[in-house]
Amino acid sequence: MGQGSGVPPTGDIVQIGIAVDIPEPWGGELTRRRLASGDPNTVQAHVTLLGPTEIPVAALPEVERHLGRVAAEHLPFTLHLRGTGTFRPVTQVVFVTVAAGISECELLAAAINSAPQLRRELRFPYHPHVTVAQDVAPEALDRVYEDLADFSAIFEVEGFTLFSHSGQTRWQPRRDFRLGG
């Protein structure tokens, strides 16, 4: 998911999310594996920094200014994805683990969440990961868990993306933010 203005929000409320995209060839591979598991979520593979959050449309300019400041204050970093993990039995999720870059993701997520418009109660502590199957049959979860057990990808994270969802379309990239200004 790349540069672009995305789809303009409609109504008084817009749903946003913030994520680090997984670059090719790994992003496409992980996205295809998620779809093959039967998971209907067609979102490109990513590490979530802020999950789906509703904000007033009028707050978008200030949120974007905040994200610009956050990006400027954080340097690019190396992200290493390796192997699989699961949140079962609490939630029916299999993911690719973040082996290096955990603290950088945690710091970014905390800084992003520090804006008053973005503060929200989390159901679980933040745990950076790449979801590859969710809420599908246990056999499908097991298969993805085993098939990606040896997965490994190392790449530089140079930014993150603000996504929006109008309720009528899928998640659309709204704006990219480069780390380090």
C-alpha positions as CSV (number, residue, x, y, z in Angstrom):
1,M,0.0,0.0,0.0
2,G,1.7,3.1,-1.1
3,Q,1.4,6.8,-1.7
4,G,-1.9,8.4,-2.4
5,S,-4.6,10.6,-1.1
6,G,-6.9,7.5,-0.6
7,V,-10.6,7.8,-0.5
8,P,-12.0,10.9,1.1
9,P,-14.0,10.1,4.2
10,T,-17.8,10.6,4.2
11,G,-20.0,11.7,7.0
12,D,-18.9,13.1,10.3
13,I,-16.9,10.1,11.5
14,V,-14.0,8.3,9.7
15,Q,-12.4,5.0,10.7
16,I,-8.6,5.1,10.5
17,G,-5.7,2.7,11.0
18,I,-1.9,3.1,10.9
19,A,0.4,0.4,9.8
20,V,3.8,-0.5,8.4
21,D,3.4,-2.2,5.1
22,I,5.3,-5.4,4.4
23,P,7.2,-4.8,1.1
24,E,7.4,-7.2,-1.8
25,P,8.1,-10.0,-2.3
26,W,7.1,-10.9,1.3
27,G,4.0,-8.7,1.6
28,G,2.3,-10.4,-1.4
29,E,3.3,-13.9,-0.1
30,L,1.8,-13.3,3.3
31,T,-1.3,-11.7,1.9
32,R,-1.8,-14.7,-0.4
33,R,-1.3,-17.1,2.5
34,R,-4.0,-15.2,4.5
35,L,-6.5,-15.4,1.7
36,A,-5.6,-19.1,1.1
37,S,-6.5,-19.9,4.7
38,G,-10.0,-18.8,4.0
39,D,-9.7,-15.5,5.9
40,P,-11.9,-13.0,4.1
41,N,-9.8,-10.0,5.2
42,T,-8.1,-8.7,2.0
43,V,-5.9,-6.2,3.7
44,Q,-2.3,-6.1,2.4
45,A,0.1,-7.7,4.9
46,H,1.2,-5.2,7.6
47,V,2.3,-4.6,11.2
48,T,-0.5,-2.6,12.9
49,L,0.6,0.5,14.8
50,L,-2.9,1.7,15.5
51,G,-5.9,-0.6,15.0
52,P,-9.2,0.6,13.6
53,T,-10.1,3.8,15.4
54,E,-13.1,6.1,14.7
55,I,-12.4,9.9,14.8
56,P,-14.3,13.0,13.7
57,V,-13.5,13.9,10.1
58,A,-12.7,17.4,11.4
59,A,-9.9,15.9,13.5
60,L,-8.0,14.5,10.4
61,P,-5.8,17.5,9.8
62,E,-4.6,17.6,13.4
63,V,-4.1,13.8,13.4
64,E,-2.0,14.1,10.2
65,R,0.1,16.9,11.8
66,H,0.6,14.6,14.9
67,L,1.7,11.7,12.7
68,G,4.1,14.0,10.8
69,R,5.7,14.9,14.1
70,V,5.9,11.3,15.3
71,A,7.5,10.2,12.0
72,A,10.1,13.0,12.2
73,E,11.1,12.0,15.7
74,H,11.7,8.3,14.9
75,L,14.5,6.9,12.7
76,P,14.2,4.2,10.1
77,F,14.9,0.7,11.5
78,T,15.4,-2.9,10.5
79,L,12.4,-5.2,10.9
80,H,13.0,-9.0,10.9
81,L,10.0,-11.2,10.6
82,R,10.7,-14.8,11.5
83,G,8.5,-17.9,12.2
84,T,4.9,-18.1,13.4
85,G,3.0,-17.5,16.6
86,T,-0.6,-17.7,17.8
87,F,-2.9,-15.9,20.2
88,R,-5.0,-19.1,20.6
89,P,-6.9,-20.0,22.7
90,V,-7.7,-16.3,23.6
91,T,-8.3,-15.3,19.9
92,Q,-8.2,-17.4,16.8
93,V,-5.2,-15.8,15.2
94,V,-2.0,-17.1,13.7
95,F,0.7,-14.5,12.9
96,V,4.3,-14.1,11.7
97,T,6.4,-12.9,14.6
98,V,8.5,-9.8,14.7
99,A,11.9,-11.1,15.7
100,A,13.8,-7.7,15.6
101,G,12.3,-4.2,15.5
102,I,9.9,-4.9,18.4
103,S,10.9,-2.0,20.5
104,E,10.8,0.4,17.5
105,C,7.3,-0.7,16.7
106,E,6.3,-0.4,20.4
107,L,7.8,3.2,20.6
108,L,6.0,4.2,17.3
109,A,2.7,2.8,18.5
110,A,2.9,4.5,21.9
111,A,3.9,7.9,20.2
112,I,1.0,7.6,17.7
113,N,-1.4,6.7,20.5
114,S,-0.4,9.8,22.5
115,A,-2.6,12.1,20.5
116,P,-5.9,12.8,22.4
117,Q,-7.9,11.9,19.3
118,L,-6.2,8.5,19.0
119,R,-6.2,7.3,22.6
120,R,-8.3,4.3,23.1
121,E,-8.7,1.4,25.4
122,L,-6.8,-1.7,24.2
123,R,-8.3,-5.1,24.7
124,F,-4.8,-6.6,24.9
125,P,-1.3,-5.1,25.3
126,Y,0.3,-4.0,22.0
127,H,2.2,-6.9,20.4
128,P,3.7,-6.2,16.9
129,H,3.0,-9.0,14.5
130,V,1.7,-9.8,11.0
131,T,-1.6,-11.6,11.0
132,V,-1.8,-14.4,8.5
133,A,-5.0,-16.1,9.5
134,Q,-7.9,-15.1,11.7
135,D,-11.2,-16.6,12.7
136,V,-11.0,-19.5,10.3
137,A,-11.3,-23.3,10.9
138,P,-8.8,-24.7,13.4
139,E,-7.3,-26.9,10.7
140,A,-6.6,-23.8,8.5
141,L,-5.0,-22.0,11.5
142,D,-2.8,-25.1,12.1
143,R,-1.8,-25.3,8.4
144,V,-0.8,-21.7,8.1
145,Y,1.1,-22.0,11.4
146,E,3.1,-25.0,10.1
147,D,3.5,-23.7,6.5
148,L,5.1,-20.4,7.6
149,A,7.1,-21.7,10.6
150,D,10.3,-21.2,8.6
151,F,9.3,-17.8,7.1
152,S,11.9,-15.1,7.3
153,A,12.2,-11.6,5.9
154,I,14.5,-8.7,6.8
155,F,13.9,-5.2,5.5
156,E,14.2,-1.5,6.4
157,V,11.2,0.3,7.7
158,E,11.3,3.8,6.3
159,G,7.8,4.9,7.2
160,F,4.2,4.1,8.0
161,T,0.9,4.7,6.4
162,L,-2.4,6.2,7.5
163,F,-5.3,4.3,6.2
164,S,-9.0,5.3,6.1
165,H,-12.2,3.4,5.8
166,S,-15.4,5.2,4.8
167,G,-17.6,2.2,5.5
168,Q,-18.4,1.9,1.8
169,T,-15.0,0.8,0.6
170,R,-12.1,-1.3,1.8
171,W,-9.2,0.2,3.7
172,Q,-7.5,2.8,1.5
173,P,-4.0,4.4,2.0
174,R,-4.5,8.1,2.8
175,R,-1.0,9.3,3.5
176,D,2.5,7.9,3.9
177,F,4.8,9.3,6.6
178,R,8.6,8.9,6.3
179,L,10.6,8.2,9.4
180,G,13.3,10.7,10.3
181,G,11.6,13.6,8.6
